[in-house]
Each structure stands twice: as structure tokens, then as C-alpha cells.
Amino acid sequence: MTDHPLPFRDPQLSFARRTDDLLGRLTLDERIAMLHQFAPAVERLGLGPFRTGQEALHGVAWMGPATVFPQAVGLGATWNDDLVRRIGEAVGDEVRAKRAQDDRVGLNVWAPTVNLLRHPLWGRGEEGYSEDPALTSAIAVAYTRGLRGDDPRYWRTAPVLKHWLAHNNETDRDTASSSVRPRVLHEYDLRAFRGAVEAGAVAGVMPAYNLVNGRPNHVSPLLEQHLRSWTDQPLVVCSDAGAPSNLVDSEHYFDTHAEATAAALKAGVDSFTDHGTDSSVMTGRIRDALAEGLLDEKDIDTAVRRLLAMRFALGEFDPELDPYARTGGLDTEEHRALALEAAEQAVVLLKNEGLLPLAPEEGRTVAVVGLLADACKLDWYSGTLMHRSTPLDGIRERYGAENVLFTEGVDRIRLKCSGGWLTVPRAEGAPNGEARGAEGALDPALLAGRTDLPPLTCGDEPAELALVDWGDGVLTLRTDEGLYLSVADDGFVRASADEPGGWVVQETFRLEAVEGHDGGHRLLHIGTGGYVSVAADGAKVAVSGEKIGREGATVFVSETVEHGADAVARVAAAADTVIVVAGNDPHINGRETEDRTTLALPAQQDRLWRAARAANPRTVLVLTSAYPYAVTDAAQALPALLWTAHGGQAAGTALARVLAGDVSPAGRLPQTWYAGDDDLPGLLDYDIIGSRQTYLYFEGTPLFPFGHGLGYAGFSYSAPEAEVKGELLRVGLTVTNDGTIAADEVAQLYVRGAAPSQAAPVGEGRTGGPGGAVDLPRRKLVGHRRLHLAPGAAERVEFAVPVAELGHWSVAHGRWTVEPGAYEILAGASSEDIRLTATVTVEGEASGPRPVLTRGLEAADYDWQRDTEIVDRAKTEGDSVTPASADRPGELGFGACDFGAGVAGLAFTLAGAGSLSVTADGQSVQLQAEGEGGPYAYRTLTTPLTLQGVRELRVRMEGTVRLARIDVVPAKETA
């Protein structure tokens, strides 16, 4: 019996029973309304409104002041699961505290991002943890466990993993397709998501904008086939913003929005983030799909049930029992200390020839120079700072302000036009100095620039502007008062922004040389595409909403007042030691919507460290950035280099403590630092095996390898033990601090095959061509441990690794496979600094060759390929392979195909038009496919080909052929 007239209100019942009861009480319209991001209240049942989606990548974002922790890639650089879990707890508490202040704050948090940092030019690399799936998974498990909380019944917050799946490009991000072969899918991309889901701390995922194998992620069958098979928990799938509309508008994958919305819902999307707070468009499409018979009420109920289950878990219906309902921890002393600890642990010492640590001493002067020396940069997913520490702040505090010299190193210029000098008029009254985003905004993209200040004009008093070239000619211009030139909605140019920012950055410009005008330049405003024109009413880039073209642009002549390199050289020469702080602004040249074009440090910043080094050889380069740089010359010329991601509110204090030796650095690189752009594959090449990407397959010499990082103490590794016990590989080793100070060390454990199995199928060669055995990783991370040891202290480190980690996805057999044989166990301080090795043997029966007589060949299950891409076999499921370009053929190789006693021919399931040639056992045949019925009209073409025994099969395709699979024709069928 229950005292509650409505069972869904009865806390004695299970969440499942309560969810079913509530679902049954909702009308169809009420259920449909719940499928939008902003679900309205159901007052007749006492249900409040509910919102999916609160950004919390490294702190509460978009909702005003909050504790700002290091960027996600910086958290990855800590290699410290326990620390990241504590950060997750702190962020979760602050979400709850913000919710208590402002009911716009949602408890369904869209974090963390677990996309792998496959390619260092990806603009959103700052949001991920690592290029390695094991490290990414471990950090994601830690963060989500912190966000979720320890209560067995109620959740602190409900984390959603981003962005499913294979998403590493901002270029054409809503129309580009990632070609992901089965081995990369199972060994790489899926593994980043799977660990956190299986750990039980994830409430759902968000599909990415891109397509995978020709099919949009928002209608991916992998959501049901894999994601929801990893847990019994009802996972919620939240669409990315605007992605449901993209299915028709940009991707043209469906003809109507009703059809697209129905397909997404049936594929597993539960909550539609589209058209902002206006739910009427999406709910209208759902009703249209129902009316057209594309959906039925069961499809709607399935999604609503999952959404309601999340709301029950968040304690919405049991506030008196919810242990997190009265959490009030915002900007606590513990959170401030945690932000400092995280920033310290994220610092990576890349090189040190004895210059560091640099202990403060009487009379020792330190020059702090560089474009980021006095900056504390935020990114798109940061909260608003309550505390701020720049490198200059931290170093002045630690070394004494009287011992610190400073210059930023900007180029100081004046701009002259026919009407005089570009001038910044004085503003009447006190300016409103509130930071952008301080008030909180559900969508900070809607924050507008200031219009309360007068626009720039031309006159007799020149404005001296600090010019920074962030690379590729992208410039910012800042006044002596610290305000950036910016453009508001009215099109006027003002000195009005504290920092570059916004969804479309309004503070970046480009100087374009004017032909036939010596030294003359037009000033292009990048955000609007309009040119600056100075008129009587002020400088503007648009008139009545129409951007000004180059023919209407004012011609400026730039006069350099001081070169930044000269200022740096002067200050460097006057100091005992120089700290150059370089890096990026996370809103410029590499961010959401914009990939980088090069690994090179921007030329202006390159000049600064060279000027400092020429004036003073005791120069340290600190890179504060969201991604790696190819600083090959600096790594050779300078005695010390460090890297840290943008470290949040305590970044400057943390850096100073590391430089001074108060903290021994022990951050480790979460991704490979390549020596140059020539080491990189194409941005859209997702085949890490064939193109030799990441430390797993890269065969060149990196500038700094995955896992690299130095400290101020030396550590030794000893007493290795490794054995296979049942389903576990148990490894033990001893780490000893041989130094004179207490310090951290990160012990890293890798595995690799000692020798290929004799029965392994022939596979892809080192260049993506035929030859050799299955192409397994050079080494693969399977464990890590961050240790803190006193001088002379030792600790025994034990790892228990599932034997399955030694395996790979067998395309020959369509399953995860651990081949019998010898495997090397490697332990050390980085992926290339291996200190100990051991060998274990796995017993068992080899998988053997491809059983083509019983399984046939899926075209995407190739061992190697050249110039092909994987595409969708149908809009609902399945893969095919097609030439990547109509201008050249594509090739596939299938190794170790067992044709048994003999077959008489092969049958090809294909669509499209073109030719196929097949080679095996010295025989070649060619088929011609006539295009019939479009890309999804499959038919079977058969060719005689007598084969027996184990052979390699090669297929060459030309035209628009889409090959789905190959089957054998038994000998008796053609006798």
C-alpha cells in the first residue's frame, strides 16, 4: 500500500515503476513537448520545466562567475584520475549551487568531450583529453564519476559525453564524412566512449555534426548496436544544436524534416536541440511524422521514458531525499585550492638543461615577456573568472615585483588615412567594465557588442595601437587602455572589448595591401567580411546592414612606433633570466568552427623568443596553448621549454611555483608533438592505421613523444613482474625517487605483440599497401599511475590489465581477438622512454584465415586500402566501399582468404556504375557495372574465378561503384 495518490510520487517505488506511471499519465502532446531541449511544465501533474544541456567542460560555463579549472586537454596532461574525479565533484557541486541561484541552470551537463585528439590541427583539441583511447577513457571515467556523485540512487548531475562519433574536424563539420574502417571503429573511436558508459556514471551522449561512413551521426545505427548495449541504464541521446535541421538543410540526407526527425528518433535520439528555446518547430515536425505514419506513439514513449528516468535520478521528484539538493559549494576555499593543484599538475616540462628550477634569490632579476605573459585566456566553454592569475602576476608574487621586468612584445603602430590619424575618441562618463558573459547566458553567441561608446574617427591625435598577428595574418588591435577594436551589430568600429570572444569573433582584422599604393593597406574585418571605412559619423564596416566592399574601404598607412622584438631584446638584456610566454588565444585560429592550418608558432611570437635568446641565452620558453606547436628550432636552441594548456583561474600562480621549484612538474603530454606539418596526414583522414597517425602507429621521430614530461627529480624503475592469470595480465614494478626533493612520477604501462602470429591473416603494409601480418600498434597504453614520492622513497605499483587489451578487432572473423603468442610488456616514463620490459605468453588457438566460405567478405572488412572511402549501404545501416575520387581507382586488399577445396566464382553485391577488377592467385577478371536506380539500388554480379586454398584477394574499383560485399560461388553451383 502507498500513501501517495500518484505512484510516480512514491519514493518507495523503483524509478522504473514511477517512470512508467508518469509516462502513462501524460497526454500525447505533453509527451511530444518533452522531446525538445526546453521541455515545458506540466502543471496539472506538478511537473516543472526541464532543460537538457548545461555546459561544464572544465567548470560551469555560460552562467556567469564560477571556478575555472584548466582546459580539458590540460586535465588530460595531469594523467591523474583521482585529481580529475575531485574536479568533477567540484564542478558538479557548483552546477548544483548555480541551479539554486538560477533555475535556468540545468543538471543535465554536456560534458566531458571524449573525442580523441587524433589530429593536432583540429580546432577543438582543447576540449578533448588525449589522442589515446585508454587515457581518454580513464580521465572521462574519473570526471563523470565526480559529476555523477557517489549516491547509489540519486545523481549530483547527469553527464552527457560529446561528440559521438569520429569527430575531429571543424572544416565542413556538418557535411564531411569520416571514413572509419572497422578496426579503427572498434580499437579506437568506440573505446573512448565505452569505458565511461560501462562505469555507470554517464547519463547519455551527444551525436556529432559530422557523418560517419556516409551516414549522419544523428541517425547512426551504432547508437543502438553499441552504445546502448554497454549498459542496462537508460541512456539519453541529446542532439547537438541545430543538427536535426542539418539532416535536410545542409546534409540533404532526407527530403523532408518530418522524415529526418522520424529517422533520428528511431535511431535513438531522445532530445532535440534545435531552434533555441522555441520548441514549436521540432514538435511540429514530430507531429507531422506521426501523421505521415513515419512514427508511432511507441517511438515517442521510448524516448520520453529515458528522459523521465534521468529526471527521477536527478531527484526532481524527491527533493527531500536528494542528497545533493542543498549543495551550496561555489567558489569555496577547497575549489580554489583544487584549481591551483590542477594547474600545477598540468604543467609539462618539455626540456631542461639545468636552468630550472629558478629559485628566487636576492638581486636576481627575471624578465617576463611575450604576448601571453600578462594574459589569463578563457575559451568558448569557460565560465566567467572570479579570480585571475596571469604568468606575470604569479611571477611578481613569487619573485618580488621589484625583481621582475616586463614587456608584452606587441608591435605598436599608428594608422594614417587621408583624413588624418585613426583616433579613439574619449568616452563620456565611466565605461561599463563588466566582463563579457558575467551576467550568464543560455547562449553566449547571442551576446552583443557594446554600442554605448563612440566609434573611431580620423583626426589629429593618433591612437597608438598594440598589434598582434595571431598567425595567417589574423590581427587584433588594442588601445593603451586595454580595449580591443571591435564591431557591434550597428557596424561601427569601437574600442570596446576586454578580450576577443563570441561565437563570431568581432575583434579580428586583416591588413590587405593596396596595389599601386606604396605602403597602403585596407583593413578587413574578418567577422563580418566588411572593410573599414572612416566617414564623418565614424569608422564602420557596414552601412544599413550591408557590409562595405573593398571599393569603399579607407586606405591606411601603418607607422610602426616600436617593434615588439626590439622591446623584448631590451628587457631580456637587462635581466638575469628571461621567461617568454607564447601561445594562442582560444577564440582565434583554432576553436569550434575553425581548424588550424599549421603546427608552426605564429611568426610574430617566433621572433620574440629569438630576440630574447639573442639578448640573453638564459631564456625559457613557456607555451600556453590549447594544442601542440612544432617549435623545432626553439627545442634545439633554448635551455628550457614548458607547455601548459590554458590553466584557468590559477594558471599564473601555478606556473610561478613550478618555475621556482616549489612544485616539481610532472605533467605528461596527452598527444604526440610532431616536428612539422610534413608529419601530418590529411585532416579528414581518419584511418590512423593506414596513415600512421598518433603514437600508436607513427613511425617518424616526434619533437616530443606521447607521455613525455620531465621533472626536477630522477626516478628509477626496477623489479618487473608480469604474468597472465586467467583473464588478467598482472604486472608489478617498483618506482624509486632517486632525487633530493619530493616529486611526482607518472608510471606508464604499454603492450605490443612480440612477434606476429603465424596464423594471423595477411594485412596492410606500412604504407597502406599489401604485405605483412596484421598491422598492430607499435605500442599501446594499458595503464598509468601518478605517484608522489619523497626523496629516496620507493613504491610498488601493481597493474591488473584485462588480457583482452592485448587483442585487436579481427576483420577476418568479425570479433575481438587475442591471438596466442608472445607479448611484450613495456614500462617507463613515456611511450619512448621505456625503462623495463618483460614478455608474457598467451595460450590458445590461433584464429586462422578468413572463413570466406561461411562468412563471405564485407567490403569494409579490408586489410588494406588505397584511395577508397566507406559510405552508407542504406540510410538505416550497413557499409559499402567506393573510390574516394572519380579521377582515380580505389583498391582493397583482403588477406588470407580461405577458399577451402575450391570455389567456382565470386558474387559482388554492389550499386552504382563503373568497373571492378579482381586479382587472386595470379588470376584477374574484370566486371562492368551499369548504373541502375541510384546509390542504394544494389544488385549482384557474378564472375567465374576458380580459387582454392588460402589466397589474398585484391579488388580495384573505378567510377561510382559502391561495393557492399563479396560472396563465393561454390563449385557445384557452376558445374
KOLDREN-974433 format. One record per residue (C-alpha): x, y, z. Coordinates in steps of 0.1 Angstrom, whole numbers, padded with zeros to 4 digits, always signed. Layout:
% residues N
XYZ...
//
This chain:
% residues 975
+0000+0000+0000+0011+0036-0006+0001+0069+0010+0008+0086-0024-0023+0090-0046+0001+0092-0076+0025+0063-0077+0051+0084-0096+0054+0105-0064+0061+0075-0042+0098+0072-0033+0093+0037-0021+0088+0025-0056+0115+0019-0081+0124+0046-0106+0113+0023-0134+0078+0018-0120+0075+0055-0112+0086+0064-0147+0061+0041-0163+0033+0055-0141+0041+0091-0150+0045+0082-0187+0010+0067-0187-0004+0099-0172+0010+0122-0199-0010+0132-0229+0004+0127-0264+0010+0165-0267+0027+0165-0233+0050+0137-0243+0059+0153-0276+0068+0185-0259+0093+0167-0237+0114+0158-0267+0127+0193-0272+0157+0206-0252+0134+0230-0234+0105+0209-0221+0076+0229-0207+0060+0224-0173+0030+0200-0169+0012+0220-0143-0017+0196-0139+0007+0169-0126+0030+0194-0108+0059+0189-0132+0082+0218-0136+0100+0228-0169+0132+0208-0177+0162+0217-0198+0188+0193-0212+0222+0208-0216+0244+0227-0192+0280+0232-0204+0305+0221-0178+0337+0211-0197+0362+0224-0171+0338+0243-0148+0303+0257-0151+0301+0276-0183+0278+0303-0198+0261+0310-0165+0283+0338-0151+0311+0335-0124+0323+0301-0115+0355+0283-0106+0376+0279-0139+0398+0249-0140+0424+0241-0167+0412+0233-0201+0402+0197-0207+0434+0189-0226+0452+0203-0195+0433+0179-0173+0444+0151-0197+0480+0163-0192+0478+0156-0155+0474+0118-0161+0458+0119-0126+0424+0101-0124+0419+0110-0087+0425+0147-0093+0401+0148-0122+0374+0130-0102+0377+0156-0074+0374+0183-0101+0343+0166-0114+0329+0166-0079+0336+0203-0075+0321+0212-0109+0290+0191-0100+0286+0210-0067+0289+0243-0085+0263+0233-0110+0240+0225-0081+0249+0258-0064+0242+0278-0096+0210+0259-0100+0199+0271-0066+0206+0307-0076+0192+0305-0112+0167+0279-0123+0179+0283-0159+0209+0262-0149+0203+0226-0160+0215+0195-0141+0220+0175-0174+0256+0186-0181+0270+0183-0216+0305+0171-0206+0331+0157-0210+0343+0157-0246+0359+0123-0253+0367+0128-0290+0402+0116-0294+0429+0141-0303+0438+0122-0335+0449+0153-0354+0467+0182-0338+0452+0208-0362+0417+0200-0351+0403+0234-0338+0386+0218-0308+0416+0199-0295+0414+0219-0263+0381+0201-0254+0395+0166-0255+0417+0147-0231+0442+0127-0253+0450+0111-0286+0449+0077-0268+0416+0059-0261+0428+0043-0228+0439+0076-0213+0408+0094-0226+0386+0068-0211+0403+0068-0177+0401+0106-0174+0365+0106-0186+0355+0079-0161+0370+0100-0134+0354+0132-0144+0319+0117-0149+0321+0098-0116+0328+0131-0099+0299+0148-0118+0275+0120-0111+0283+0116-0074+0285+0085-0051+0249+0081-0041+0236+0048-0054+0202+0062-0062+0204+0100-0069+0228+0118-0092+0246+0151-0085+0244+0159-0122+0237+0138-0153+0268+0139-0176+0265+0135-0214+0295+0125-0234+0304+0145-0265+0305+0140-0296+0295+0106-0309+0315+0097-0332+0348+0101-0350+0347+0139-0349+0380+0157-0354+0374+0184-0380+0357+0218-0379+0362+0222-0417+0328+0212-0433+0319+0197-0400+0282+0193-0407+0287+0178-0442+0320+0159-0441+0320+0122-0437+0346+0104-0416+0356+0071-0433+0361+0048-0403+0372+0012-0410+0360-0015-0386+0394-0018-0368+0396+0019-0362+0360+0019-0351+0364-0009-0325+0400-0003-0314+0400+0035-0313+0368+0056-0316+0343+0034-0297+0368+0027-0269+0369+0064-0259+0331+0062-0251+0328+0027-0238+0347+0029-0205+0327+0057-0190+0294+0042-0201+0303+0008-0186+0314+0026-0154+0278+0037-0149+0285+0074-0145+0272+0085-0178+0236+0096-0185+0239+0098-0223+0258+0110-0253+0255+0138-0279+0260+0128-0315+0284+0149-0335+0276+0171-0365+0296+0150-0390+0287+0119-0409+0305+0085-0404+0308+0063-0434+0284+0085-0453+0256+0085-0427+0249+0114-0403+0257+0106-0367+0222+0117-0357+0208+0086-0375+0236+0063-0367+0227+0026-0360+0257+0025-0338+0237+0042-0310+0216+0011-0306+0241-0015-0318+0269-0004-0295+0262+0025-0271+0231+0011-0256+0245-0025-0255+0272-0014-0230+0248-0007-0201+0213-0016-0188+0209+0021-0178+0185+0042-0199+0209+0065-0217+0196+0098-0231+0208+0109-0266+0207+0147-0269+0212+0162-0304+0238+0188-0310+0224+0223-0316+0207+0226-0350+0219+0191-0361+0183+0178-0366+0177+0205-0392+0211+0198-0408+0198+0164-0419+0178+0182-0445+0192+0217-0448+0229+0212-0452+0234+0174-0455+0204+0168-0478+0202+0133-0464+0164+0134-0462+0139+0152-0484+0117+0164-0456+0121+0174-0419+0094+0151-0409+0113+0122-0424+0146+0133-0409+0131+0138-0374+0115+0104-0375+0147+0087-0386+0166+0104-0358+0141+0094-0332+0140+0058-0344+0178+0057-0344+0179+0067-0308+0179+0105-0304+0157+0114-0274+0161+0152-0270+0161+0176-0299+0183+0207-0295+0171+0229-0324+0157+0264-0328+0168+0276-0294+0141+0279-0268+0113+0277-0294+0101+0241-0293+0073+0246-0317+0093+0238-0349+0106+0205-0337+0074+0194-0320+0056+0203-0352+0079+0180-0372+0073+0152-0348+0035+0156-0352+0040+0157-0390+0059+0124-0388+0032+0108-0367+0005+0120-0392+0025+0106-0421+0030+0072-0404+0067+0076-0401+0065+0073-0363+0041+0058-0339+0035+0066-0302+0058+0038-0291+0087+0056-0306+0078+0087-0287+0072+0068-0255+0107+0051-0257+0124+0085-0258+0102+0101-0232+0108+0072-0208+0145+0077-0210+0142+0114-0204+0119+0109-0174+0143+0083-0159+0171+0109-0160+0148+0134-0142+0140+0109-0115+0177+0101-0110+0184+0139-0106+0160+0140-0076+0134+0163-0093+0105+0144-0077+0122+0137-0043+0138+0170-0032+0136+0160+0004+0156+0127-0003+0180+0141-0028+0214+0143-0010+0226+0170-0035+0195+0192-0033+0211+0216-0008+0246+0216-0022+0260+0252-0020+0296+0249-0028+0305+0278-0051+0340+0294-0051+0349+0277-0019+0384+0276-0004+0386+0240-0014+0377+0247-0050+0403+0275-0052+0429+0252-0039+0418+0225-0063+0421+0249-0092+0457+0256-0082+0465+0220-0077+0451+0211-0112+0470+0240-0129+0503+0228-0112+0498+0192-0122+0490+0202-0158+0524+0218-0164+0547+0197-0187+0584+0203-0186+0595+0195-0222+0632+0203-0219+0656+0213-0192+0693+0216-0194+0697+0227-0157+0683+0262-0159+0652+0252-0139+0642+0253-0112+0649+0290-0109+0649+0297-0072+0642+0333-0062+0674+0350-0049+0683+0384-0037+0692+0406-0066+0681+0380-0092+0660+0397-0119+0636+0379-0142+0622+0393-0174+0587+0382-0183+0579+0388-0219+0555+0376-0246+0520+0381-0259+0506+0358-0232+0528+0369-0204+0501+0391-0188+0471+0371-0200+0447+0346-0185+0428+0334-0215+0394+0317-0215+0379+0295-0241+0344+0291-0255+0334+0267-0228+0348+0286-0198+0329+0302-0170+0335+0338-0161+0366+0343-0139+0361+0352-0102+0399+0351-0097+0426+0357-0122+0463+0350-0122+0485+0357-0152+0521+0345-0156+0532+0380-0148+0510+0381-0117+0523+0348-0104+0560+0356-0111+0558+0390-0095+0542+0375-0064+0567+0347-0061+0599+0366-0071+0590+0400-0058+0577+0427-0081+0609+0447-0078+0628+0418-0093+0606+0414-0124+0609+0432-0157+0581+0431-0182+0572+0439-0218+0545+0423-0238+0563+0423-0271+0534+0437-0292+0541+0458-0323+0530+0493-0315+0516+0511-0346+0496+0541-0357+0473+0541-0387+0471+0572-0410+0445+0579-0436+0436+0608-0459+0416+0624-0431+0444+0622-0405+0452+0596-0379+0429+0568-0368+0417+0581-0334+0399+0566-0304+0375+0593-0290+0373+0597-0253+0341+0582-0239+0318+0604-0219+0313+0590-0184+0326+0559-0168+0326+0529-0190+0308+0498-0181+0336+0474-0174+0316+0442-0167+0333+0412-0184+0316+0396-0214+0294+0368-0201+0294+0379-0164+0256+0380-0164+0252+0345-0177+0236+0335-0209+0219+0303-0221+0235+0310-0254+0265+0334-0253+0265+0335-0290+0237+0360-0286+0257+0384-0265+0260+0417-0285+0289+0441-0287+0287+0475-0270+0272+0504-0287+0275+0529-0258+0309+0541-0268+0318+0565-0297+0332+0549-0329+0367+0555-0341+0373+0585-0363+0402+0602-0381+0417+0633-0366+0449+0650-0354+0456+0628-0324+0468+0594-0334+0458+0563-0314+0487+0541-0306+0476+0505-0311+0490+0472-0299+0491+0450-0329+0492+0412-0326+0494+0388-0355+0480+0355-0342+0490+0337-0374+0478+0336-0410+0476+0374-0409+0448+0374-0384+0453+0406-0363+0439+0422-0331+0443+0459-0324+0442+0471-0288+0444+0506-0272+0466+0516-0243+0435+0513-0221+0434+0476-0229+0403+0477-0251+0402+0458-0284+0388+0473-0316+0355+0455-0321+0324+0458-0343+0289+0458-0328+0256+0450-0346+0253+0486-0359+0285+0481-0380+0306+0507-0363+0342+0501-0351+0348+0509-0315+0375+0503-0288+0351+0483-0267+0361+0447-0260+0381+0435-0230+0391+0403-0249+0383+0387-0283+0354+0364-0280+0319+0355-0291+0306+0328-0314+0317+0350-0343+0347+0369-0331+0343+0406-0337+0378+0417-0327+0399+0403-0356+0411+0421-0387+0434+0415-0417+0456+0441-0435+0454+0438-0473+0480+0456-0494+0466+0480-0520+0481+0476-0554+0497+0508-0567+0498+0524-0533+0531+0523-0516+0526+0511-0481+0488+0514-0483+0465+0488-0468+0428+0481-0465+0416+0469-0431+0393+0439-0434+0370+0430-0405+0371+0392-0405+0339+0386-0385+0316+0405-0410+0337+0404-0441+0334+0442-0444+0362+0467-0449+0368+0496-0425+0357+0529-0439+0361+0561-0420+0333+0586-0426+0320+0617-0408+0300+0596-0384+0329+0573-0376+0347+0542-0387+0324+0514-0398+0324+0481-0418+0287+0482-0428+0260+0507-0437+0224+0498-0431+0233+0462-0426+0252+0460-0459+0289+0453-0455+0313+0477-0471+0333+0463-0501+0369+0469-0509+0360+0497-0533+0346+0516-0503+0375+0509-0480+0396+0536-0465+0433+0532-0473+0456+0532-0443+0493+0537-0440+0508+0519-0410+0535+0537-0390+0554+0514-0365+0562+0532-0332+0581+0502-0318+0587+0466-0329+0579+0441-0302+0611+0422-0308+0631+0453-0300+0613+0458-0267+0618+0421-0258+0656+0423-0266+0660+0454-0245+0643+0439-0214+0659+0405-0219+0694+0420-0219+0687+0437-0186+0676+0406-0167+0694+0375-0153+0668+0351-0168+0641+0355-0194+0607+0338-0194+0590+0341-0228+0553+0332-0226+0538+0324-0260+0508+0305-0273+0473+0311-0286+0441+0329-0279+0415+0301-0277+0390+0323-0297+0413+0328-0327+0429+0304-0353+0418+0271-0338+0385+0268-0320+0350+0254-0326+0341+0260-0362+0378+0267-0372+0407+0243-0376+0443+0254-0376+0463+0255-0408+0497+0247-0394+0517+0235-0363+0540+0265-0366+0542+0291-0339+0529+0324-0353+0558+0343-0368+0554+0373-0345+0558+0351-0315+0587+0332-0331+0605+0365-0335+0601+0372-0298+0618+0341-0284+0646+0345-0309+0651+0381-0299+0651+0371-0262+0676+0343-0269+0699+0366-0288+0700+0391-0260+0702+0365-0232+0709+0328-0235+0692+0321-0202+0658+0321-0219+0629+0298-0210+0600+0294-0234+0566+0287-0219+0540+0277-0243+0505+0283-0230+0482+0268-0256+0452+0246-0264+0473+0224-0288+0508+0214-0298+0533+0235-0317+0562+0224-0339+0589+0245-0322+0618+0225-0335+0643+0255-0335+0633+0265-0300+0637+0230-0287+0673+0230-0301+0683+0265-0291+0668+0271-0257+0678+0255-0224+0643+0250-0211+0608+0246-0225+0575+0241-0208+0539+0236-0220+0506+0241-0203+0471+0243-0216+0453+0275-0206+0453+0268-0169+0422+0286-0156+0420+0310-0128+0452+0299-0110+0474+0295-0141+0499+0322-0133+0504+0312-0097+0509+0276-0107+0535+0284-0134+0555+0306-0110+0555+0278-0084+0568+0253-0110+0595+0277-0122+0606+0285-0087+0609+0248-0077+0581+0249-0052+0565+0221-0073+0583+0196-0094+0565+0194-0127+0550+0161-0136+0525+0168-0163+0528+0145-0193+0519+0151-0230+0485+0136-0238+0492+0137-0275+0522+0135-0298+0540+0167-0306+0551+0163-0342+0582+0180-0356+0564+0197-0385+0534+0198-0408+0550+0172-0431+0545+0146-0404+0507+0150-0406+0481+0132-0427+0452+0150-0442+0428+0164-0416+0399+0143-0429+0419+0111-0430+0405+0091-0401+0424+0059-0409+0450+0060-0381+0464+0026-0392+0468+0033-0429+0481+0068-0425+0503+0060-0394+0487+0085-0370+0492+0090-0333+0519+0074-0312+0502+0040-0319+0514+0040-0355+0536+0070-0362+0570+0058-0374+0588+0091-0377+0606+0110-0350+0583+0133-0330+0595+0165-0315+0582+0153-0282+0565+0118-0278+0532+0109-0263+0536+0106-0225+0567+0128-0224+0574+0151-0195+0604+0159-0172+0607+0169-0136+0633+0181-0110+0639+0146-0096+0651+0114-0113+0632+0082-0109+0643+0046-0115+0622+0015-0123+0631-0019-0111+0619-0054-0102+0594-0060-0130+0570-0089-0128+0544-0099-0154+0522-0130-0157+0489-0140-0172+0465-0152-0147+0432-0163-0162+0416-0133-0178+0441-0108-0163+0476-0097-0171+0492-0088-0138+0522-0065-0139+0542-0052-0109+0572-0029-0108+0589-0006-0083+0594+0031-0088+0621+0049-0067+0627+0086-0063+0664+0090-0068+0663+0128-0064+0667+0151-0034+0632+0166-0035+0597+0152-0032+0582+0149-0066+0556+0131-0088+0563+0105-0114+0538+0090-0139+0545+0053-0145+0532+0042-0179+0525+0007-0190+0524-0003-0227+0520-0036-0245+0527-0049-0280+0530-0081-0299+0565-0096-0296+0561-0113-0329+0532-0117-0353+0512-0149-0350+0519-0173-0378+0482-0177-0384+0475-0140-0385+0459-0130-0418+0480-0110-0443+0471-0074-0439+0480-0038-0446+0516-0029-0451+0534+0001-0436+0523+0024-0464+0487+0012-0466+0496-0014-0493+0497-0051-0493+0522-0073-0474+0530-0084-0439+0509-0096-0410+0481-0078-0392+0493-0042-0386+0491-0038-0348+0502-0007-0328+0538-0001-0322+0528+0000-0285+0496+0007-0267+0489+0022-0233+0471-0001-0210+0478+0015-0176+0492+0045-0158+0497+0057-0123+0507+0091-0109+0528+0087-0078+0541+0112-0052+0574+0101-0036+0596+0116-0010+0634+0116-0017+0647+0081-0017+0613+0066-0013+0601+0037-0034+0566+0023-0041+0554-0009-0056+0530-0003-0085+0506-0031-0095+0486-0032-0127+0457-0056-0134+0451-0054-0172+0424-0075-0189+0440-0099-0213+0416-0086-0239+0437-0054-0240+0463-0074-0259+0439-0080-0287+0425-0063-0318+0394-0063-0339+0396-0092-0364+0381-0082-0397+0386-0118-0407+0362-0131-0381+0342-0100-0371+0351-0102-0334+0376-0091-0308+0406-0114-0309+0436-0121-0288+0460-0142-0308+0481-0167-0290+0518-0160-0287+0543-0137-0270+0536-0102-0260+0560-0075-0247+0552-0055-0216+0569-0021-0215+0570+0002-0186+0586+0036-0184+0583+0074-0182+0568+0079-0217+0559+0060-0248+0595+0063-0260+0613+0063-0226+0609+0026-0217+0628+0015-0186+0616-0021-0181+0604-0048-0204+0590-0083-0198+0574-0109-0220+0543-0130-0214+0528-0157-0234+0491-0161-0242+0479-0196-0249+0451-0206-0271+0442-0215-0306+0450-0191-0335+0421-0175-0353+0432-0188-0386+0425-0174-0421+0393-0157-0433+0364-0182-0434+0351-0168-0467+0331-0200-0475+0308-0193-0445+0311-0156-0439+0319-0141-0473+0336-0107-0473+0321-0074-0462+0338-0048-0484+0346-0026-0454+0365-0055-0437+0395-0050-0459+0431-0054-0445+0444-0026-0466+0431+0000-0489+0442+0027-0512+0421+0057-0524+0388+0045-0511+0362+0057-0487+0335+0039-0467+0299+0050-0474+0264+0041-0463+0250+0009-0478+0215+0021-0468+0202+0050-0448+0195+0029-0418+0225+0006-0416+0254-0011-0434+0286+0000-0451+0299-0001-0486+0332+0010-0501+0337+0033-0531+0366+0051-0548+0374+0083-0529+0376+0101-0562+0361+0097-0596+0395+0106-0611+0414+0076-0598+0407+0040-0589+0404+0026-0554+0419-0006-0542+0411-0031-0515+0431-0060-0501+0417-0090-0483+0444-0112-0468+0444-0149-0460+0411-0157-0476+0404-0195-0472+0387-0208-0503+0389-0244-0490+0388-0272-0515+0378-0247-0542+0352-0223-0554+0340-0216-0589+0334-0179-0588+0327-0147-0568+0294-0128-0564+0296-0090-0558+0268-0070-0542+0271-0035-0554+0254-0003-0565+0265+0025-0588+0283+0024-0621+0319+0016-0632+0343-0013-0633+0357-0039-0609+0388-0059-0615+0396-0088-0591+0430-0104-0587+0438-0136-0568+0463-0165-0572+0477-0149-0603+0443-0147-0620+0425-0115-0629+0389-0109-0641+0370-0077-0648+0334-0068-0644+0314-0038-0657+0286-0024-0636+0259-0004-0652+0243+0023-0630+0207+0014-0622+0184+0031-0597+0208+0053-0577+0233+0047-0549+0211+0024-0529+0200+0001-0557+0221-0029-0550+0223-0060-0573+0246-0090-0576+0272-0095-0603+0288-0129-0606+0320-0138-0623+0337-0172-0627+0370-0175-0609+0384-0208-0597+0402-0204-0564+0413-0228-0537+0433-0227-0505+0444-0196-0487+0449-0166-0510+0450-0128-0509+0422-0112-0529+0426-0077-0544+0398-0056-0558+0402-0025-0579+0372-0002-0584+0366+0027-0608+0337+0051-0612+0308+0054-0587+0307+0017-0578+0297+0011-0542+0308-0024-0532+0289-0039-0502+0302-0075-0500+0317-0104-0518+0304-0139-0516+0317-0171-0531+0300-0193-0557+0305-0229-0547+0320-0252-0573+0288-0273-0575+0267-0243-0585+0285-0237-0617+0293-0273-0626
//
